[in-house]
Amino acid sequence: MNDPQATLARLRAELDAIDGELVDMAARRQQIVAEIGGLKRRSRQPTRDFTREHEVRQQARARAASRGLDPDLGERLVGAMIEASLTSQERDRLEALGAGAGRSALVIGGAGRMGRWFTAFLATQGWAVSVADPAGVVPGLAWHEDWREPARTAELVVVAAPLAATAAILEELVELQPLGLVMEIGSIKAPVAGALAALRDAGVKVASIHPMFGPDVRLLAGRHVILVDLGAPAALAEARALFEQTSAGLAEMSLEQHDRLVAWVLGLSHAANIAFFTALAESGRPIDELAGFASTTFGAQLSVAARVAAENPELYFEIQSLNPHGHEPVAALAAAAARVEQAVAAGDAAGFTALMRTGARYLAGARE
């Protein structure tokens, strides 16, 4: 009689071997991707070919189905490889272009999460990056205890500090008269608007941007960077050039337009998730019990809410409280929740249905 444990060990060994082969094949795929990327760069072809991506995904679905696998699984496997390939090609393209070419960049707040993202992003382009941050050093990078002296001569100064600190830093930079481009990356612009204008009026090259993604993002395809028009076109062009060779979407708008947009895009979504997990936390129901019986909708919402809850509460409070346009979407959220509650409490099926149908018509625009 066969020993079940021996059979189990043999099957696990086979799985380990298959997993190793999958990794080896993924590495070989990346090598081919690198060759393709090089050919595209030399012939000045775009990195991304959406038609080809669609073909590859459909082939994966068909092949999975022919082998008795879920087509979605086949597409997810290939999709992960496509994203890894695009990330690799984007990095290789930036390295090959070498836009920084040894030029000096100082990231004030470079030990923070977005600060670290910028240090890596700039280093990929060949910038000689150094960091100034009271939180301490960033491994592999030069560190300055005081940002003021290196900021005078750096060819690029990125201010990636909290909003209150950013305003103070920008105000000091007015007096320091740095030679290079000063670029701040805050999520809200109103608190730093005065300092930005003072820098511009003092003749300093100053730009304001907002990366509409978090520090964990590697591939910029499908992501956006907002370029805020401060009335300094040369500085704005320099900021734009940092991202032009990436796959990020670039959009220009005024400072007020930015803050109005962010109030809805960030402020509303943050508030909705904070309200969601606050209601759960105050429900008295254990989260493991709720998660254990999660519907598809609840599970998806719980996943998003968990990521929001893990973020920096001070930053999220700044986004809610310092935006002069921030009250409107939060008030709209409260009013909408009250309308749902009223329709349910009153047994108003027509009113409830109208809310859902209105939402479906509105959201259809996003799908299109």
Secondary structure, DSSP 8 states (H G I E B T S, - for coil): ---HHHHHHHHHHHHHHHHHHHHHHHHHHHHHHHHHHHHHHHTT--S--HHHHHHHHHHHHHHHHHTTS-HHHHHHHHHHHHHHHHHHHHHHHHHHHTSSTT-EEEEETTTSHHHHHHHHHHHHTT-EEEEE-TT---TTSEEES-SHHHHHH-SEEEE-S-HHHHHHHHHHHHHH--SSEEEE--S--GGGHHHHHHHHHTT--EEEEEESS-TT----TT-EEEEEE-S-HHHHHHHHHHHTTSS-EEEEEEHHHHHHHHIIIIIIHHHHHHHHHHHHHTS---HHHHHHT--HHHHHHHHHHHHHHTS-HHHHHHHHHS-TT-HHHHHHHHHHHHHHHHHHHTT-HHHHHHHHHHHHHHHHHHH-
